[in-house]
Each structure stands twice: as C-alpha cells, then as structure tokens.
C-alpha cells in the first residue's frame, strides 16, 4: 500500500509540474502574439507618420527621410522586436525542454516500477509535440518577418542616401 501511495504521489507531482509548464507556454505564446501585434502596429503608425512628414517637407528629401524621429524610431522598431522575440522565444523553448525532462522522469519511474505503465503526463504525445512545433515555428515566423522588414528599411535608407 505504501509503494502504491508513493507511486501515486510521484505521478501527481510530475503531472502538476507538467501542467505548470503547459501554463507557462500558454502565457508566453499569448505575450508573444500581443507584443508582436503591438510592435507591428507601432511600426505601421511610424511609417504613416514618416510619410506624412515627408509630404510636408519635400525640400530636403534625404534629411527628412532618414533623420526624422519617426524614421529613426521606424528603423529601431524591428530591432526592439527582435529582442522581445528572442526573450519570449527562449522562454517558450525552455518550457518545452522542461516538459521533455518531466516525460523522461516519468519514464524512469515507470521503468523502476514506482508508477504504473498506463499513466502519462500529457494528453496525447503526438498532439503535444504538434503544439510545441507550432509554438516554436511561430517564433521563427515572426523572426523572419521582422528580418524582412528590417532589410526593407535598410534598403530604403541606402536608396535615399545614394
């Protein structure tokens, strides 16, 4: 009876840790989507302000296009976004690594006979891995989008200066 109770306690502990990491992924993906939406919105507003500024000050085209506060902020937005993306992406990857470690601990306890073989911490392994894959790819999709935006900004400035 004591061995069964110990096995149940170990399983419940691992399951609780799994749920905690799953909640962390949920929160970090939400923060990722919110932050990227805000930064894309800021980028769009800054682009619009720069274009409006340009229409009002046509005499010094390169000076207005490159050195206005709007243009500089527009250039810095993708860099800020890259830092936010790296920070949140690292947290998402860390939570998935923790879940992998929890799954390995469960397998170790099952091999030693402490926990019955039928218990699992995740709902279904394939769906768990598909969800992890989607979250990880979302980080890379935003990273690629911001790299393209930054490359466009650099090309725009180079074209103005030459």
CNS distance restraints for C-alpha pairs under 8 A (distance, minus, plus):
assign (resid   1 and name CA) (resid   5 and name CA) 6.16 0.50 0.50
assign (resid   2 and name CA) (resid   6 and name CA) 6.07 0.50 0.50
assign (resid   3 and name CA) (resid   7 and name CA) 6.12 0.50 0.50
assign (resid   3 and name CA) (resid 114 and name CA) 7.01 0.50 0.50
assign (resid   4 and name CA) (resid   8 and name CA) 6.20 0.50 0.50
assign (resid   4 and name CA) (resid 114 and name CA) 7.46 0.50 0.50
assign (resid   4 and name CA) (resid 115 and name CA) 7.86 0.50 0.50
assign (resid   5 and name CA) (resid   9 and name CA) 6.18 0.50 0.50
assign (resid   6 and name CA) (resid  10 and name CA) 6.17 0.50 0.50
assign (resid   6 and name CA) (resid 114 and name CA) 7.38 0.50 0.50
assign (resid   7 and name CA) (resid  11 and name CA) 6.15 0.50 0.50
assign (resid   7 and name CA) (resid 114 and name CA) 4.87 0.50 0.50
assign (resid   7 and name CA) (resid 115 and name CA) 4.82 0.50 0.50
assign (resid   7 and name CA) (resid 116 and name CA) 7.83 0.50 0.50
assign (resid   8 and name CA) (resid  12 and name CA) 6.10 0.50 0.50
assign (resid   8 and name CA) (resid 115 and name CA) 6.93 0.50 0.50
assign (resid   9 and name CA) (resid  13 and name CA) 6.10 0.50 0.50
assign (resid  10 and name CA) (resid  14 and name CA) 6.21 0.50 0.50
assign (resid  10 and name CA) (resid 115 and name CA) 7.62 0.50 0.50
assign (resid  11 and name CA) (resid  15 and name CA) 5.99 0.50 0.50
assign (resid  11 and name CA) (resid 106 and name CA) 7.42 0.50 0.50
assign (resid  11 and name CA) (resid 115 and name CA) 6.79 0.50 0.50
assign (resid  11 and name CA) (resid 119 and name CA) 7.81 0.50 0.50
assign (resid  11 and name CA) (resid 121 and name CA) 7.94 0.50 0.50
assign (resid  12 and name CA) (resid  16 and name CA) 6.01 0.50 0.50
assign (resid  13 and name CA) (resid  17 and name CA) 6.27 0.50 0.50
assign (resid  14 and name CA) (resid  18 and name CA) 6.12 0.50 0.50
assign (resid  14 and name CA) (resid 102 and name CA) 6.41 0.50 0.50
assign (resid  14 and name CA) (resid 106 and name CA) 7.12 0.50 0.50
assign (resid  14 and name CA) (resid 121 and name CA) 7.03 0.50 0.50
assign (resid  15 and name CA) (resid  19 and name CA) 6.22 0.50 0.50
assign (resid  15 and name CA) (resid 121 and name CA) 5.18 0.50 0.50
assign (resid  15 and name CA) (resid 122 and name CA) 7.99 0.50 0.50
assign (resid  16 and name CA) (resid  20 and name CA) 6.19 0.50 0.50
assign (resid  17 and name CA) (resid  21 and name CA) 6.30 0.50 0.50
assign (resid  17 and name CA) (resid 102 and name CA) 7.50 0.50 0.50
assign (resid  18 and name CA) (resid  22 and name CA) 6.14 0.50 0.50
assign (resid  18 and name CA) (resid  99 and name CA) 5.99 0.50 0.50
assign (resid  18 and name CA) (resid 102 and name CA) 6.71 0.50 0.50
assign (resid  18 and name CA) (resid 121 and name CA) 6.57 0.50 0.50
assign (resid  18 and name CA) (resid 122 and name CA) 7.47 0.50 0.50
assign (resid  19 and name CA) (resid  23 and name CA) 6.13 0.50 0.50
assign (resid  20 and name CA) (resid  24 and name CA) 6.30 0.50 0.50
assign (resid  21 and name CA) (resid  25 and name CA) 6.31 0.50 0.50
assign (resid  21 and name CA) (resid  95 and name CA) 5.46 0.50 0.50
assign (resid  21 and name CA) (resid  96 and name CA) 7.47 0.50 0.50
assign (resid  21 and name CA) (resid  98 and name CA) 7.03 0.50 0.50
assign (resid  21 and name CA) (resid  99 and name CA) 6.55 0.50 0.50
assign (resid  22 and name CA) (resid  26 and name CA) 6.32 0.50 0.50
assign (resid  22 and name CA) (resid  95 and name CA) 7.41 0.50 0.50
assign (resid  22 and name CA) (resid  99 and name CA) 7.90 0.50 0.50
assign (resid  23 and name CA) (resid  27 and name CA) 6.20 0.50 0.50
assign (resid  24 and name CA) (resid  28 and name CA) 6.04 0.50 0.50
assign (resid  24 and name CA) (resid  92 and name CA) 7.74 0.50 0.50
assign (resid  24 and name CA) (resid  95 and name CA) 6.73 0.50 0.50
assign (resid  25 and name CA) (resid  29 and name CA) 6.01 0.50 0.50
assign (resid  25 and name CA) (resid  91 and name CA) 7.87 0.50 0.50
assign (resid  25 and name CA) (resid  92 and name CA) 5.58 0.50 0.50
assign (resid  25 and name CA) (resid  95 and name CA) 6.21 0.50 0.50
assign (resid  25 and name CA) (resid  96 and name CA) 7.66 0.50 0.50
assign (resid  26 and name CA) (resid  30 and name CA) 6.22 0.50 0.50
assign (resid  27 and name CA) (resid  31 and name CA) 6.16 0.50 0.50
assign (resid  28 and name CA) (resid  32 and name CA) 5.98 0.50 0.50
assign (resid  28 and name CA) (resid  88 and name CA) 6.28 0.50 0.50
assign (resid  28 and name CA) (resid  91 and name CA) 7.03 0.50 0.50
assign (resid  28 and name CA) (resid  92 and name CA) 6.28 0.50 0.50
assign (resid  29 and name CA) (resid  33 and name CA) 6.17 0.50 0.50
assign (resid  29 and name CA) (resid  88 and name CA) 7.87 0.50 0.50
assign (resid  29 and name CA) (resid  92 and name CA) 7.29 0.50 0.50
assign (resid  29 and name CA) (resid 135 and name CA) 6.98 0.50 0.50
assign (resid  30 and name CA) (resid  34 and name CA) 6.10 0.50 0.50
assign (resid  31 and name CA) (resid  35 and name CA) 5.87 0.50 0.50
assign (resid  31 and name CA) (resid  88 and name CA) 7.66 0.50 0.50
assign (resid  32 and name CA) (resid  36 and name CA) 6.04 0.50 0.50
assign (resid  32 and name CA) (resid  85 and name CA) 6.99 0.50 0.50
assign (resid  32 and name CA) (resid  88 and name CA) 6.31 0.50 0.50
assign (resid  32 and name CA) (resid  89 and name CA) 7.94 0.50 0.50
assign (resid  32 and name CA) (resid 139 and name CA) 7.99 0.50 0.50
assign (resid  33 and name CA) (resid  37 and name CA) 6.03 0.50 0.50
assign (resid  34 and name CA) (resid  38 and name CA) 6.20 0.50 0.50
assign (resid  35 and name CA) (resid  39 and name CA) 6.10 0.50 0.50
assign (resid  35 and name CA) (resid  84 and name CA) 7.69 0.50 0.50
assign (resid  36 and name CA) (resid  40 and name CA) 5.96 0.50 0.50
assign (resid  36 and name CA) (resid  81 and name CA) 7.04 0.50 0.50
assign (resid  36 and name CA) (resid  85 and name CA) 7.95 0.50 0.50
assign (resid  36 and name CA) (resid 142 and name CA) 7.70 0.50 0.50
assign (resid  37 and name CA) (resid  41 and name CA) 6.09 0.50 0.50
assign (resid  38 and name CA) (resid  42 and name CA) 6.13 0.50 0.50
assign (resid  39 and name CA) (resid  43 and name CA) 6.06 0.50 0.50
assign (resid  39 and name CA) (resid  77 and name CA) 6.91 0.50 0.50
assign (resid  39 and name CA) (resid  81 and name CA) 6.64 0.50 0.50
assign (resid  40 and name CA) (resid  44 and name CA) 6.21 0.50 0.50
assign (resid  41 and name CA) (resid  45 and name CA) 6.22 0.50 0.50
assign (resid  42 and name CA) (resid  46 and name CA) 6.07 0.50 0.50
assign (resid  42 and name CA) (resid  77 and name CA) 7.72 0.50 0.50
assign (resid  43 and name CA) (resid  47 and name CA) 6.12 0.50 0.50
assign (resid  43 and name CA) (resid  74 and name CA) 5.83 0.50 0.50
assign (resid  43 and name CA) (resid  77 and name CA) 6.31 0.50 0.50
assign (resid  44 and name CA) (resid  48 and name CA) 6.25 0.50 0.50
assign (resid  45 and name CA) (resid  49 and name CA) 6.17 0.50 0.50
assign (resid  46 and name CA) (resid  50 and name CA) 6.05 0.50 0.50
assign (resid  46 and name CA) (resid  70 and name CA) 5.57 0.50 0.50
assign (resid  46 and name CA) (resid  71 and name CA) 7.23 0.50 0.50
assign (resid  46 and name CA) (resid  73 and name CA) 7.13 0.50 0.50
assign (resid  46 and name CA) (resid  74 and name CA) 5.62 0.50 0.50
assign (resid  47 and name CA) (resid  51 and name CA) 6.21 0.50 0.50
assign (resid  47 and name CA) (resid  70 and name CA) 7.38 0.50 0.50
assign (resid  47 and name CA) (resid  71 and name CA) 7.42 0.50 0.50
assign (resid  47 and name CA) (resid  74 and name CA) 6.50 0.50 0.50
assign (resid  48 and name CA) (resid  52 and name CA) 6.17 0.50 0.50
assign (resid  49 and name CA) (resid  53 and name CA) 6.02 0.50 0.50
assign (resid  49 and name CA) (resid  70 and name CA) 6.47 0.50 0.50
assign (resid  50 and name CA) (resid  54 and name CA) 6.06 0.50 0.50
assign (resid  50 and name CA) (resid  65 and name CA) 7.23 0.50 0.50
assign (resid  50 and name CA) (resid  68 and name CA) 7.58 0.50 0.50
assign (resid  50 and name CA) (resid  70 and name CA) 5.40 0.50 0.50
assign (resid  50 and name CA) (resid  71 and name CA) 5.93 0.50 0.50
assign (resid  51 and name CA) (resid  55 and name CA) 6.33 0.50 0.50
assign (resid  52 and name CA) (resid  56 and name CA) 6.53 0.50 0.50
assign (resid  53 and name CA) (resid  57 and name CA) 6.27 0.50 0.50
assign (resid  53 and name CA) (resid  64 and name CA) 7.55 0.50 0.50
assign (resid  54 and name CA) (resid  58 and name CA) 5.97 0.50 0.50
assign (resid  54 and name CA) (resid  61 and name CA) 7.27 0.50 0.50
assign (resid  54 and name CA) (resid  64 and name CA) 6.22 0.50 0.50
assign (resid  54 and name CA) (resid  65 and name CA) 6.59 0.50 0.50
assign (resid  57 and name CA) (resid  61 and name CA) 7.45 0.50 0.50
assign (resid  57 and name CA) (resid  64 and name CA) 6.97 0.50 0.50
assign (resid  58 and name CA) (resid  64 and name CA) 7.88 0.50 0.50
assign (resid  60 and name CA) (resid  64 and name CA) 6.01 0.50 0.50
assign (resid  61 and name CA) (resid  65 and name CA) 5.96 0.50 0.50
assign (resid  62 and name CA) (resid  66 and name CA) 5.95 0.50 0.50
assign (resid  62 and name CA) (resid 160 and name CA) 5.77 0.50 0.50
assign (resid  62 and name CA) (resid 161 and name CA) 6.47 0.50 0.50
assign (resid  63 and name CA) (resid  67 and name CA) 5.58 0.50 0.50
assign (resid  63 and name CA) (resid  68 and name CA) 7.45 0.50 0.50
assign (resid  64 and name CA) (resid  68 and name CA) 5.60 0.50 0.50
assign (resid  65 and name CA) (resid  71 and name CA) 6.45 0.50 0.50
assign (resid  65 and name CA) (resid 157 and name CA) 7.73 0.50 0.50
assign (resid  65 and name CA) (resid 160 and name CA) 7.56 0.50 0.50
assign (resid  66 and name CA) (resid  71 and name CA) 5.79 0.50 0.50
assign (resid  66 and name CA) (resid  72 and name CA) 6.97 0.50 0.50
assign (resid  66 and name CA) (resid 157 and name CA) 6.42 0.50 0.50
assign (resid  66 and name CA) (resid 160 and name CA) 7.85 0.50 0.50
assign (resid  67 and name CA) (resid  71 and name CA) 6.30 0.50 0.50
assign (resid  67 and name CA) (resid  72 and name CA) 6.33 0.50 0.50
assign (resid  68 and name CA) (resid  72 and name CA) 6.29 0.50 0.50
assign (resid  69 and name CA) (resid  73 and name CA) 6.01 0.50 0.50
assign (resid  70 and name CA) (resid  74 and name CA) 5.93 0.50 0.50
assign (resid  71 and name CA) (resid  75 and name CA) 6.18 0.50 0.50
assign (resid  72 and name CA) (resid  76 and name CA) 6.24 0.50 0.50
assign (resid  73 and name CA) (resid  77 and name CA) 6.08 0.50 0.50
assign (resid  74 and name CA) (resid  78 and name CA) 7.73 0.50 0.50
assign (resid  75 and name CA) (resid  79 and name CA) 7.63 0.50 0.50
assign (resid  75 and name CA) (resid 150 and name CA) 7.06 0.50 0.50
assign (resid  75 and name CA) (resid 153 and name CA) 6.38 0.50 0.50
assign (resid  75 and name CA) (resid 154 and name CA) 7.96 0.50 0.50
assign (resid  76 and name CA) (resid  80 and name CA) 6.27 0.50 0.50
assign (resid  77 and name CA) (resid  81 and name CA) 6.07 0.50 0.50
assign (resid  78 and name CA) (resid  82 and name CA) 6.10 0.50 0.50
assign (resid  78 and name CA) (resid 146 and name CA) 5.63 0.50 0.50
assign (resid  78 and name CA) (resid 147 and name CA) 7.46 0.50 0.50
assign (resid  78 and name CA) (resid 149 and name CA) 7.10 0.50 0.50
assign (resid  78 and name CA) (resid 150 and name CA) 5.93 0.50 0.50
assign (resid  79 and name CA) (resid  83 and name CA) 6.57 0.50 0.50
assign (resid  79 and name CA) (resid 150 and name CA) 7.88 0.50 0.50
assign (resid  80 and name CA) (resid  84 and name CA) 6.38 0.50 0.50
assign (resid  81 and name CA) (resid  85 and name CA) 5.91 0.50 0.50
assign (resid  81 and name CA) (resid 146 and name CA) 7.42 0.50 0.50
assign (resid  82 and name CA) (resid  86 and name CA) 6.00 0.50 0.50
assign (resid  82 and name CA) (resid 143 and name CA) 6.78 0.50 0.50
assign (resid  82 and name CA) (resid 146 and name CA) 7.25 0.50 0.50
assign (resid  83 and name CA) (resid  87 and name CA) 6.16 0.50 0.50
assign (resid  84 and name CA) (resid  88 and name CA) 6.18 0.50 0.50
assign (resid  85 and name CA) (resid  89 and name CA) 5.67 0.50 0.50
assign (resid  85 and name CA) (resid 139 and name CA) 6.83 0.50 0.50
assign (resid  85 and name CA) (resid 142 and name CA) 7.72 0.50 0.50
assign (resid  85 and name CA) (resid 143 and name CA) 7.13 0.50 0.50
assign (resid  86 and name CA) (resid  90 and name CA) 5.95 0.50 0.50
assign (resid  87 and name CA) (resid  91 and name CA) 6.53 0.50 0.50
assign (resid  88 and name CA) (resid  92 and name CA) 6.28 0.50 0.50
assign (resid  89 and name CA) (resid  93 and name CA) 6.19 0.50 0.50
assign (resid  89 and name CA) (resid 136 and name CA) 7.45 0.50 0.50
assign (resid  89 and name CA) (resid 139 and name CA) 5.91 0.50 0.50
assign (resid  90 and name CA) (resid  94 and name CA) 6.06 0.50 0.50
assign (resid  91 and name CA) (resid  95 and name CA) 6.26 0.50 0.50
assign (resid  92 and name CA) (resid  96 and name CA) 6.49 0.50 0.50
assign (resid  92 and name CA) (resid 135 and name CA) 7.61 0.50 0.50
assign (resid  92 and name CA) (resid 136 and name CA) 7.35 0.50 0.50
assign (resid  93 and name CA) (resid  97 and name CA) 6.21 0.50 0.50
assign (resid  93 and name CA) (resid 136 and name CA) 7.10 0.50 0.50
assign (resid  94 and name CA) (resid  98 and name CA) 6.20 0.50 0.50
assign (resid  95 and name CA) (resid  99 and name CA) 6.29 0.50 0.50
assign (resid  96 and name CA) (resid 100 and name CA) 6.28 0.50 0.50
assign (resid  96 and name CA) (resid 132 and name CA) 6.91 0.50 0.50
assign (resid  97 and name CA) (resid 101 and name CA) 6.31 0.50 0.50
assign (resid  98 and name CA) (resid 102 and name CA) 6.22 0.50 0.50
assign (resid  99 and name CA) (resid 103 and name CA) 6.20 0.50 0.50
assign (resid 100 and name CA) (resid 104 and name CA) 6.28 0.50 0.50
assign (resid 101 and name CA) (resid 105 and name CA) 6.19 0.50 0.50
assign (resid 102 and name CA) (resid 106 and name CA) 6.21 0.50 0.50
assign (resid 103 and name CA) (resid 107 and name CA) 6.30 0.50 0.50
assign (resid 103 and name CA) (resid 121 and name CA) 6.95 0.50 0.50
assign (resid 104 and name CA) (resid 108 and name CA) 6.18 0.50 0.50
assign (resid 105 and name CA) (resid 109 and name CA) 6.25 0.50 0.50
assign (resid 106 and name CA) (resid 110 and name CA) 6.11 0.50 0.50
assign (resid 106 and name CA) (resid 115 and name CA) 7.82 0.50 0.50
assign (resid 106 and name CA) (resid 120 and name CA) 7.57 0.50 0.50
assign (resid 106 and name CA) (resid 121 and name CA) 7.73 0.50 0.50
assign (resid 107 and name CA) (resid 111 and name CA) 6.13 0.50 0.50
assign (resid 108 and name CA) (resid 112 and name CA) 6.32 0.50 0.50
assign (resid 109 and name CA) (resid 113 and name CA) 6.24 0.50 0.50
assign (resid 109 and name CA) (resid 114 and name CA) 5.37 0.50 0.50
assign (resid 109 and name CA) (resid 115 and name CA) 5.82 0.50 0.50
assign (resid 110 and name CA) (resid 114 and name CA) 5.88 0.50 0.50
assign (resid 110 and name CA) (resid 115 and name CA) 4.85 0.50 0.50
assign (resid 110 and name CA) (resid 116 and name CA) 6.00 0.50 0.50
assign (resid 110 and name CA) (resid 117 and name CA) 5.65 0.50 0.50
assign (resid 115 and name CA) (resid 119 and name CA) 7.28 0.50 0.50
assign (resid 122 and name CA) (resid 128 and name CA) 6.92 0.50 0.50
assign (resid 123 and name CA) (resid 127 and name CA) 7.71 0.50 0.50
assign (resid 123 and name CA) (resid 128 and name CA) 7.21 0.50 0.50
assign (resid 124 and name CA) (resid 128 and name CA) 6.13 0.50 0.50
assign (resid 125 and name CA) (resid 129 and name CA) 6.16 0.50 0.50
assign (resid 126 and name CA) (resid 130 and name CA) 6.08 0.50 0.50
assign (resid 127 and name CA) (resid 131 and name CA) 6.11 0.50 0.50
assign (resid 128 and name CA) (resid 132 and name CA) 6.26 0.50 0.50
assign (resid 129 and name CA) (resid 133 and name CA) 6.05 0.50 0.50
assign (resid 130 and name CA) (resid 134 and name CA) 6.21 0.50 0.50
assign (resid 131 and name CA) (resid 135 and name CA) 6.31 0.50 0.50
assign (resid 132 and name CA) (resid 136 and name CA) 6.16 0.50 0.50
assign (resid 133 and name CA) (resid 137 and name CA) 6.05 0.50 0.50
assign (resid 134 and name CA) (resid 138 and name CA) 6.14 0.50 0.50
assign (resid 135 and name CA) (resid 139 and name CA) 6.73 0.50 0.50
assign (resid 136 and name CA) (resid 140 and name CA) 6.76 0.50 0.50
assign (resid 137 and name CA) (resid 141 and name CA) 6.02 0.50 0.50
assign (resid 138 and name CA) (resid 142 and name CA) 6.29 0.50 0.50
assign (resid 139 and name CA) (resid 143 and name CA) 6.25 0.50 0.50
assign (resid 140 and name CA) (resid 144 and name CA) 6.12 0.50 0.50
assign (resid 141 and name CA) (resid 145 and name CA) 6.20 0.50 0.50
assign (resid 142 and name CA) (resid 146 and name CA) 6.13 0.50 0.50
assign (resid 143 and name CA) (resid 147 and name CA) 6.16 0.50 0.50
assign (resid 144 and name CA) (resid 148 and name CA) 6.23 0.50 0.50
assign (resid 145 and name CA) (resid 149 and name CA) 6.28 0.50 0.50
assign (resid 146 and name CA) (resid 150 and name CA) 6.02 0.50 0.50
assign (resid 147 and name CA) (resid 151 and name CA) 6.04 0.50 0.50
assign (resid 148 and name CA) (resid 152 and name CA) 6.13 0.50 0.50
assign (resid 149 and name CA) (resid 153 and name CA) 6.24 0.50 0.50
assign (resid 150 and name CA) (resid 154 and name CA) 6.23 0.50 0.50
assign (resid 151 and name CA) (resid 155 and name CA) 6.14 0.50 0.50
assign (resid 152 and name CA) (resid 156 and name CA) 6.03 0.50 0.50
assign (resid 153 and name CA) (resid 157 and name CA) 6.27 0.50 0.50
assign (resid 154 and name CA) (resid 158 and name CA) 6.10 0.50 0.50
assign (resid 155 and name CA) (resid 159 and name CA) 5.98 0.50 0.50
assign (resid 156 and name CA) (resid 160 and name CA) 6.35 0.50 0.50
assign (resid 157 and name CA) (resid 161 and name CA) 6.21 0.50 0.50
assign (resid 158 and name CA) (resid 162 and name CA) 6.16 0.50 0.50
